[in-house]
Amino acid sequence: MRQEQTTVIIQHYLDALPGDTATEPIIRELLERAVGRLRLLCATFLYKRYPRLTLPPLNLETDELLGGVVARLLTALRTTRPPTVRQFFALVNQHVRWQLNDLARRLDEQPAPAAIAESGVAAPPGSTASGLGPDGRRMLGAIEGLPEDEREVFDLVGIQGLTHAEAAEVVGVSQKTVQRRLNRARLLLAGQLADLRPATRSDTPPPSDTPAP
């Protein structure tokens, strides 16, 4: 019920945004009303997709990320007019990803000190202190390249952790449509990232001294 009320309130502020020059108080009130959901999205992205950014040397926390995202949104909403709550949160998701990608790139560009593997487990090849190595950036690029409908559903379910019912409510479609779009997104990603799939026994070529059947 509270989420539905928040959606109605956010839509009210979106409707109140002028079409030409933005009114700063309205934008700030809009972001204040949406702050609970914004914090949830920031925490979900940070801890599910970029957990290493929470470790030294950055030690990023949810509220720090939230502050950066809000600053980005204050600037974006001066010229951008998302007409619906759905499009507003699509804009939010975009800026959360941009903020995290920017922080990850900065860490990647720093000289990496010798690190002790966490919990005695070595980091995967190609990973960096930010947790966003070449493979990770390629995966994010593949997600960004999905068709809009599929990317939106993949973001909501696969990244933000919403249920199919919750995602259907946000997008305004049936749960079956959510499932179809999610399946298409997964198939597209599987096709583009097939070479990153761990090798299985059947994928392993026979030894050179053993003739192939």
Rosetta blueprint (number, residue, H / E / L):
1 M L
2 R H
3 Q H
4 E H
5 Q H
6 T H
7 T H
8 V H
9 I H
10 I H
11 Q H
12 H H
13 Y H
14 L H
15 D H
16 A H
17 L L
18 P L
19 G L
20 D L
21 T L
22 A L
23 T L
24 E H
25 P H
26 I H
27 I H
28 R H
29 E H
30 L H
31 L H
32 E H
33 R H
34 A L
35 V H
36 G H
37 R H
38 L H
39 R H
40 L H
41 L H
42 C H
43 A H
44 T H
45 F H
46 L H
47 Y H
48 K H
49 R H
50 Y L
51 P H
52 R H
53 L H
54 T H
55 L L
56 P L
57 P L
58 L L
59 N L
60 L L
61 E L
62 T H
63 D H
64 E H
65 L H
66 L H
67 G H
68 G H
69 V H
70 V H
71 A H
72 R H
73 L H
74 L H
75 T H
76 A H
77 L L
78 R L
79 T L
80 T L
81 R L
82 P L
83 P L
84 T L
85 V H
86 R H
87 Q H
88 F H
89 F H
90 A H
91 L H
92 V H
93 N H
94 Q H
95 H H
96 V H
97 R H
98 W H
99 Q H
100 L H
101 N H
102 D H
103 L H
104 A H
105 R H
106 R H
107 L H
108 D H
109 E H
110 Q L
111 P L
112 A L
113 P L
114 A L
115 A L
116 I L
117 A L
118 E H
119 S H
120 G H
121 V L
122 A L
123 A L
124 P L
125 P L
126 G L
127 S L
128 T L
129 A L
130 S L
131 G L
132 L L
133 G L
134 P H
135 D H
136 G H
137 R H
138 R H
139 M H
140 L H
141 G H
142 A H
143 I H
144 E H
145 G L
146 L L
147 P L
148 E H
149 D H
150 E H
151 R H
152 E H
153 V H
154 F H
155 D H
156 L H
157 V H
158 G H
159 I H
160 Q L
161 G L
162 L L
163 T L
164 H H
165 A H
166 E H
167 A H
168 A H
169 E H
170 V H
171 V H
172 G L
173 V L
174 S L
175 Q H
176 K H
177 T H
178 V H
179 Q H
180 R H
181 R H
182 L H
183 N H
184 R H
185 A H
186 R H
187 L H
188 L H
189 L H
190 A H
191 G H
192 Q H
193 L L
194 A H
195 D H
196 L H
197 R L
198 P L
199 A L
200 T L
201 R H
202 S H
203 D H
204 T L
205 P L
206 P L
207 P L
208 S L
209 D L
210 T L
211 P L
212 A L
213 P L
